């Protein structure tokens, strides 16, 4: 089974908005065994939309996913274009309009007349309700191709895909064809060397792909034939790579660490300098994180490192703010200040300026204080400021993960 994704919007073509919809849809379709073979972005124009959809229908795709152009303004012409292409007509959904009217009234607002257009669908389509927005989605069956028309707003599109499209229209396809293993703490080249023999010995049954990014490397495993057992090859790789693998598919490192903290009944607090609160943000991205995350301090200046975290003036004067000694005192200090079970300290030079020959841009020290033992590691990350912060925060989470594993299995 294959699919085409068409994203609509001048803002996408002109670079004002990044197309995240097609990436997300592709990821979801892969999980249910549907390969995306084409992605196209077109302008908010009748002719462009009609010609693109017609061309893709002629290509005999099993599925076409269209996002964008369903809003209430003059440049939202997707519905009109499809109406013309399929020689259909628009029908008004009175029930949906009543739902929208009630939603607006609940917020103390009167529904604008322009929103009536969002309660119309093509007569040749089935409607797809929108729990987070106002525009109805549509499903059209054209010959052997299913066409799904969804809003361009990412949150709305995602909810409609997960609540309706996948469970109602793709129920028999929920059979994993692909597994993604997420690793951290190893380069792509070293990772491949470590498992090259496994890749070569199993190439007849599995397709292996490596996707590096600045916070880790993903291994994509795809089943090729009936002899392929994704869970078996996952187990083989897990035995070889051990704790380098931290998650699968959409699992985040924050989620994994949060689950470990909750299961162990441990609390954590953070003292951040170069990461500027990103570590705390990652920890609190997870619902229920209040169970284990007590809070954090962004101690950017030396004064705050001393007054809020408890780093000594002598340590700062002797070793400098970016040093393992300061990272250790930050981790110990925030742990004592908050009475947390675990304290983490980060200090480094994110750049682009501020480095010296002795302490270059990219240098970072991360400390984890737990069970009266504090470990500290020195790293030299990329000199890009944003990437440096992200690499530092994710590495801090991974250090914590490894300490939690060790704490559970000290032998």
Secondary structure, DSSP 8 states (H G I E B T S, - for coil): -EEEEEEE-HHHHTTSS---HHHHHHHHHHHTT-EEEEEEEE-S-HHHHHHHHHHHHHTT-SEEEEES--SSSTT--HHHHHHHHTT--EEE-HHHHHHHHHHHHHTT----GGGGGGGEEETTSEEE--SSSS--EEEEEETTEEEEEE-SSHHHHHHHIIIIIIIIISGGG-S--EEEEEE-SS-HHHHHHHHHHHHHHTTTTEEEEEEEETTEEEEEEEE-STT--HHHHHHHHHHHHGGGEEEETT--HHHHHHHHHHHHT--EEEEESTTTTHHHHHHHTSTTGGGTEEEEEE--SHHHIIIII---HHHHHHH-SSSHHHHHHHHHHHHHHHT-SEEEEEEE--SSS---SSS-TTEEEEEEEETTEEEEEEEE--S-HHHHHHHHHHHHHHHHHHHHHHHH---
